[in-house]
Amino acid sequence: MSNCKRALFGALSLCVGAASVAAGAAESVSATVASPSSNVAANNQPRSTVHAAVTAARGAAQAARVATPPSGSGSNEIFANTYRAYPPSCLNDGLPFGQFDAVRGAQLNVVLLGDPAACLPGGNANECSYSESVTFKAWRVACSGGKSAALFEIDRPVNLEGNSTLYPTLPSIYVVQGNKSLFVRYADDPNTFYTTTYANQPLVYSDIFVLENFYGSATQFDFNQSFTLFIDNGTNGNNTPPNFAFPVYNAANYPNAALALPISGYMTSNWFDPLHGGEGMLTQIFDNNDGQTRTFTAAWYTFDQFGLPFWLYAQGTINIGARTTGNVDTYYASNGGFAGNFGSGATFTKWGTINFSFPDCNHMTFSFNGTASAVSGPTTNGATVTKTWLRIANVNGLFCE
């Protein structure tokens, strides 16, 4: 947004009266909408509050040397954001449309105002007086470890989508949870430290957002607990703004919460059985150039029937979003030599198959079936054996929880 627009907004101390937060036995987001009555000045003010929170977040991140603000100096390393509102492995960048949960979510129509900057001398008079009814949708998605992420979507009418001549602007979004209330950070790019969207920012295209905490802020929300999300666009006068009441998150109400996790780079790690030291497995997941599939690899450092090292290597292709690898062909390498002291390449002989899945971020379940007919090594004698191992550590920048 331009500097002339920023000059419109003054400081605001948020003061929220009593608000009821619905928390029924059956989890379902509920919605309340009020009649509009224009109050553009009230809609302008929250921007400076959010801007101050973002500035503070950048300062805190820089001081902790966990992120480098664009105009600052400090560490260029990537670290996990300890103030994140949801597991980073829960959401991909960018957030996809079409995931609204109509069973457990809610939607309502809200009138959004045009761009207040258009009311300045030389501005677009039609945009200055413009308003548009858009559809708000709010819901949760199930994450790992009994946690969730809270999202909302703003949809323009189909016939106005992409219209940059006349368009609505984003409202102020604030959250009330217990005795805490704050203009909250909401971003359309997940897993960030301090990016956010601002009130009065043009909404030319429909968009989807995730509720976030400001890095280093004294006020942190637990979006797994009950809270109310208010949409303050300056059109409500003394009426209560349109709002969504989120109850306490209950993973049992979300079928996906009981499924294995989608397999992504967050499953890259070393895995082991704590009862059998010296044996382990390395898994790595790579994106393919087609944008639809990934390559899954695993190296199993185990032992043969004589107690000597016996290494197996598995590699297969999976679809993005898959929750299991299916049976991946697994090979044993032979005819090699130490430190490259052999010919152009070792011999790879198929040993069997392994099927991988990840019930949560810290556990890997794999089922294998191998034979010794092709190589001198261990065999399952035609039986399928299943084991569950633990994660040793997270990969830097890919913290899975």
Residue pairs with C-beta under 8 A, 6 or more apart in sequence:
1 117
1 198
1 200
1 201
2 117
4 117
4 120
5 115
5 116
5 117
5 200
6 47
6 51
8 44
8 116
8 117
8 200
9 44
9 45
9 46
9 47
9 48
9 51
9 200
10 44
10 45
10 48
11 45
11 48
11 49
12 45
12 46
12 48
12 49
13 49
14 46
14 49
14 174
14 181
14 182
14 183
16 174
16 176
16 181
16 230
19 176
19 228
19 230
19 240
19 243
20 228
20 245
21 176
21 177
21 226
21 227
21 228
21 245
21 246
22 30
22 226
22 228
22 245
22 247
23 226
23 245
23 247
23 248
24 247
26 253
27 104
27 247
27 248
27 249
27 250
27 253
28 103
28 104
28 105
28 106
28 247
29 104
29 105
29 106
29 138
29 139
29 140
29 244
29 245
29 246
29 247
30 106
30 244
30 245
31 106
31 107
31 108
31 136
31 138
31 242
31 243
31 244
31 245
32 108
32 240
32 242
32 243
32 244
32 245
33 108
33 109
33 110
33 242
34 236
34 239
34 240
34 241
34 242
35 236
35 239
36 111
36 131
36 235
36 236
37 235
37 236
37 237
37 239
38 113
38 234
38 235
39 234
39 235
39 236
39 237
40 113
40 116
40 119
40 234
41 234
42 232
42 234
43 113
43 116
43 171
43 172
43 199
43 200
43 232
43 233
43 234
43 235
44 116
44 199
44 200
44 234
46 172
46 174
46 183
46 199
46 232
47 172
47 198
47 199
47 200
49 183
50 172
50 183
50 185
50 196
50 198
50 199
51 198
53 182
53 183
53 185
53 196
53 214
53 217
54 185
54 194
54 196
54 214
56 214
56 216
56 217
57 185
57 193
57 194
57 214
57 215
57 216
57 217
58 69
58 72
58 193
58 194
58 215
59 216
60 215
60 216
61 67
61 69
61 193
61 194
61 215
61 216
62 68
62 69
62 72
62 73
62 74
64 216
65 74
65 75
65 77
66 75
66 77
66 79
66 81
66 193
67 74
67 75
67 78
67 79
67 193
67 194
67 215
68 74
68 75
68 76
69 194
77 396
78 396
78 397
79 396
79 397
80 88
80 394
80 397
80 399
81 88
81 191
81 192
81 193
81 215
83 213
83 214
83 215
83 216
83 217
83 220
84 191
84 212
84 213
85 149
85 150
85 210
85 211
85 212
85 213
85 221
85 223
86 143
86 147
86 148
86 149
86 150
86 190
86 210
86 223
87 143
87 144
87 145
87 147
87 149
87 361
87 400
87 401
88 190
88 191
88 266
88 398
88 399
88 400
88 401
89 143
89 144
89 261
89 264
89 266
89 361
89 398
89 399
89 400
89 401
90 141
90 143
90 144
90 147
90 148
90 149
91 141
91 149
91 190
91 191
91 210
92 190
92 264
93 189
93 190
93 191
94 188
94 189
94 190
95 151
95 188
95 189
95 190
95 208
95 209
95 210
96 208
97 153
97 206
97 208
99 141
99 151
100 107
100 137
100 139
100 153
101 139
101 140
101 141
104 139
104 140
104 253
104 254
105 137
105 138
105 139
105 140
106 137
106 138
106 139
106 244
107 135
107 136
107 137
107 138
108 135
108 136
108 242
109 133
109 134
109 135
109 136
110 133
110 134
110 135
110 136
110 171
110 231
110 233
110 242
111 131
111 132
111 133
111 134
111 233
111 235
112 131
112 132
112 133
112 134
112 168
112 169
112 170
112 171
112 203
112 233
112 235
113 130
113 131
113 168
113 169
113 233
113 234
113 235
114 127
114 128
114 129
114 130
114 131
114 132
114 166
114 167
114 168
114 169
115 124
115 127
115 128
115 130
115 167
115 169
115 200
115 202
116 128
116 169
116 200
117 123
117 200
118 124
118 125
118 127
118 128
118 130
119 128
124 165
126 166
127 165
127 166
127 167
130 166
130 167
130 168
131 168
131 235
132 156
132 157
132 160
132 166
132 167
132 168
133 157
134 154
134 155
134 156
134 157
134 168
134 203
135 154
135 155
136 152
136 153
136 154
136 231
136 242
136 244
137 152
137 153
137 155
138 150
138 151
138 152
138 153
138 229
138 244
138 246
139 150
139 151
139 152
140 148
140 149
140 150
140 151
140 246
140 249
140 254
141 148
141 149
141 151
141 254
141 256
142 148
142 251
142 254
142 256
142 257
143 149
144 261
144 360
144 361
144 400
144 401
145 360
145 361
145 401
146 224
146 251
146 257
147 224
147 249
147 401
148 223
148 224
148 249
148 251
148 254
149 190
149 210
149 211
149 223
150 210
150 211
150 223
150 229
150 246
151 208
151 209
151 210
151 211
152 186
152 208
152 209
152 211
152 229
152 244
153 206
153 207
153 208
153 209
154 170
154 203
154 206
154 207
154 208
154 209
155 206
156 163
156 167
156 168
156 203
156 205
156 206
160 166
160 167
161 205
161 206
162 204
162 205
163 204
164 202
164 204
167 202
167 203
167 204
168 203
169 199
169 200
169 201
169 202
169 203
170 197
170 198
170 199
170 200
170 201
170 202
170 203
171 199
171 231
171 232
171 233
171 234
172 183
172 199
172 231
172 232
172 233
172 234
173 183
173 184
173 186
173 229
173 230
173 231
173 232
174 181
174 182
174 183
174 184
174 229
174 230
174 232
175 181
175 182
175 184
175 211
175 221
175 227
175 228
175 229
175 230
176 227
176 228
176 230
177 221
177 222
177 225
177 226
177 227
177 228
180 219
180 221
182 217
182 219
182 221
184 211
184 212
184 221
184 229
185 194
185 196
185 211
185 212
185 213
185 214
186 196
186 197
186 209
186 210
186 211
186 212
187 195
187 196
187 197
187 209
187 210
187 212
188 197
188 207
188 208
188 209
188 210
189 195
190 210
192 212
193 215
194 214
194 215
196 212
196 214
197 209
211 221
211 223
211 229
213 220
213 221
221 227
223 246
223 249
224 248
224 249
225 248
225 249
226 245
226 246
226 247
226 248
227 246
228 243
228 244
228 245
228 246
229 243
229 244
229 245
229 246
230 240
230 241
230 242
230 243
231 241
231 242
231 243
232 241
233 241
236 242
251 257
251 258
259 323
260 323
260 324
260 357
260 358
260 359
260 365
261 267
261 323
261 358
261 359
261 360
261 361
262 320
262 321
262 322
262 323
263 285
263 294
263 296
263 318
263 322
263 323
263 324
263 325
263 356
263 357
263 358
264 285
264 294
264 320
265 285
265 286
265 287
265 395
265 398
266 361
266 398
266 399
266 400
267 283
267 285
267 358
267 364
267 400
268 283
268 284
268 285
268 395
268 398
269 282
269 283
269 391
269 392
269 393
269 394
269 395
269 400
270 280
270 281
270 282
270 391
270 392
270 393
271 280
271 281
271 282
271 283
271 364
271 389
271 390
271 391
271 392
272 279
272 280
272 281
272 389
272 390
272 392
273 279
273 387
273 389
273 390
274 390
278 303
279 301
279 302
279 303
280 301
280 392
281 298
281 299
281 300
281 301
281 364
281 366
281 389
282 298
282 299
282 301
283 296
283 297
283 298
283 356
283 364
284 296
284 297
284 298
285 294
285 295
285 296
285 297
286 294
286 295
286 297
287 294
288 294
288 295
288 317
291 320
292 319
292 320
293 317
293 318
293 319
293 320
294 317
294 318
294 319
294 320
295 315
295 316
295 317
295 318
296 314
296 315
296 316
296 317
296 318
296 325
296 328
296 356
297 313
297 314
297 315
298 313
298 314
298 315
298 328
298 330
298 354
298 356
298 366
299 311
299 312
299 313
299 314
300 311
300 312
300 313
300 314
300 330
300 354
301 309
301 311
302 309
302 310
302 311
302 312
302 378
303 309
303 310
303 378
304 310
304 376
304 377
304 378
305 377
305 378
310 332
310 377
310 378
311 332
311 333
312 330
312 331
312 332
312 351
312 354
312 370
313 330
313 331
313 332
313 333
313 348
314 328
314 329
314 330
314 331
314 353
314 354
315 328
315 329
316 325
316 326
316 328
316 329
318 325
318 326
323 357
324 355
324 356
324 357
325 354
325 355
325 356
325 357
326 355
327 353
327 354
327 355
328 353
328 354
328 355
328 356
329 350
329 353
330 350
330 351
330 352
330 353
330 354
330 368
330 370
331 348
331 349
331 350
331 351
332 348
332 349
332 351
332 374
332 375
332 377
333 346
333 347
333 348
333 349
334 346
334 347
334 349
334 375
335 342
335 343
335 346
335 347
336 342
336 346
349 374
349 375
350 374
351 370
351 371
351 374
351 375
351 377
352 368
352 369
352 370
352 371
352 380
353 368
353 369
353 370
354 366
354 367
354 368
355 366
355 367
355 368
356 364
356 365
356 366
357 364
357 365
357 366
358 364
358 365
359 365
359 388
361 391
361 400
361 401
362 390
362 391
362 400
362 401
363 388
363 389
363 390
363 391
364 388
364 389
364 390
364 391
365 386
365 387
365 388
366 386
366 387
366 389
367 384
367 385
367 386
368 380
368 384
368 385
369 380
369 382
369 383
369 384
369 385
370 377
370 378
370 379
370 380
371 379
371 380
371 382
372 378
372 379
373 379
391 400
394 400
